[in-house]
Amino acid sequence: MSETTQDPGTTGLIHHPYTPPAGFEAPQVGVHKASTVIFANTAAMRARDWRYKNGYTYGLHGTPTTFTLEERIAHLEGGLQCVLAPSGLAAISLVDLALLQQGDEVLIPVNAYGPGKDFAVQQLARFGITHRLYDPMDAAALASMIAPATKLVWLEAPGSVTMEFPDLRGLVAAARARGVTTALDNTWGAGLAFDGFALGCDIVMQALTKFPSGGGDVLMGSVTTRDPALHERFKLAHMRLGLGVAANDAELVLRSLPSMALRYHAHDQAARTLALWLQTQAPISRVLHPALPGSPGHEHWQNTCSAAAGLFSVMVDARHSAAKVDAFVDALKLFRIGYSWGGPVSLVVPYDLPSMRSPAPYAGTLVRFSIGLEHVADLQADLAQALAVL
């Protein structure tokens, strides 16, 4: 073999000159997988800046697939820039770590997503970052809590598990009047029920695991901004933390986005039907659904939202033991026991409310339902047969 002849079984395969013709177009975005990105020459390598979408430098910093998803999520949220994270919790952590430093304080709703609060307790505290919990239903109380060390206020609508809908405008105004950055967890609203940026929020994060994915098979989060300076802080922290998402996961979310509005409203309508019906059932002492009159913060939901997600909780009367409530949950056939929401399968989880909130805001045992895409009459029949246990 001459020195200029390539081995067809190794070098010839690795360096084969063929490239497919340009111009291919299909409904779905192509999946681009990469750690290494090839540059045409050293000048091209040195000219590219990974902080902006003007080229590709390394797979962790983006491919055509992830750039497309970031742009579509930014559009969905009404923002200008977006970064993707491996989960919703990773997105929360990214916001905290990008914006807070030793001596700073973050204020978190008392009813916020539990792992996000735990991150402040267990991790941020180790870096000298303090936190306090506030009542999201009292904007005046939040205003009085803001101190010179307060650098970030988290918002969540509605509250995790207990579903109180806060006065977002009042909370944002209280923080903005004191020059404090606000970050909204908009996983429930999904960019469809209300516009977080229109309410004045500085940052909107979302667990794309839920409605944007829609299949119960993807973990991903997003952080969206309108402020280029904020976005750059997130990009830099994102790079330093080594955060990235898999191209195939990005593909799955991109494939699901066109149907998200249809799915969201289907979840919403079915959930409202079942929540109203459960209000008439004797073992249920309270239904917690922002769109239902009497649910905490219903008037704020009315003034803010055009829709509601397929998620609600009920309080089972305190005369029924926790063991009895577990038996009710176990008796359900179509509702599967599992965390998360936004997928096609209806889910149910009983919660020990006193272990989550002290004091517990309601008496009895809380059960949360995520309504999937099954026929609503079948779900109601399943609930009815299981309620017989109580």
PyMOL commands that set and color helices and strands:
alter all, ss='L'
color gray80, all
select helices_A, chain A and resi 11-14+42-47+59-61+64-77+88-99+114-122+124-127+139-145+168-176+228-241+247-278+298-304+322-331+353-356+376-387
alter helices_A, ss='H'
color red, helices_A
select strands_A, chain A and resi 81-85+105-109+130-134+150-156+181-185+203-207+221-225+284-288+311-316+336-337+347-351+365-370
alter strands_A, ss='S'
color yellow, strands_A
deselect
rebuild
show_as cartoon
